[in-house]
Amino acid sequence: AVFNDGGYCAHGAIDLHRMKSDVRFDKMCELIRGKIDEVHPDLVIIEDVMLMRSPQAMKLLAQI
C-alpha cells in the first residue's frame, strides 16, 4: 500500500507463483526496486512472511 501524508493512495501485490523458481526472486526484487524508484517513499515496510519449509527460501527472503 502507498500512503501520502497519512492518507491511502494505492495498493498492489506481487504475484509470481507461475514463474519458474530459479528466476522468481530476481524478478521480485526488480519489481520492488521499480516501485521504490517510482514512489520515492520515506519508509518501506515488508509484511511478515509465512512459515517457509525451505531454509533456502528463508535465506533469499532475508536478502531483501
N, C-alpha and C positions, 0 to 999 in steps of 0.2 A: 504494500500500500504506500501511497505517496501522500504526505500531509504538508501543507504550506500554512504557516502561522497558526498551527493547531487545527486547521480545517482539512477535511478529506478532499483529495484531488482525483486520485485514480488508484487502481489496483491491477494486479495481474498475477500470473502463475507461469512457472517454467515447467513444462511437461515434456520430458524427453524419454518417456518409458518405451517408446517404439524404436528409439535409436539404439544402435549397437553399443554395447557397454564399453568397448575399447575407445570410443570417441565421445561418449556421453559427458564425462567430467570436463573435458576441454571445452565442449560446446556450452555447458552450463556456465563455466567461468567466463567465457566470451560474452554470453548474453547478460550476465550480471554486470560485467565491466561496461558493456554498452549502455545499460540502463543508468549506471552511475555517471557515466560521461554525459548522458542526455539530461539528467535531472540535477546534477551537481548538489547532492544532499550534504547537509551538515553532519548527519548521523546515519549510519546504516545498521539495522538490526536484522539478524537472521534468526528465524524461529528455531526452536529446539528440534532436533532430528529424532526420528523414530529409532527404536532399537534395531540395530543392524546385526545381521547374522554373520557378516563377513568382516573380519578385522581389517582387511584391505580397504573396504568401503569406508570404514570409520577413519582410516588414515587419510584417504582422499578428502573427506569432508573437513577434516582438521586443517587441511592446507588452505581452505578458503579463507 
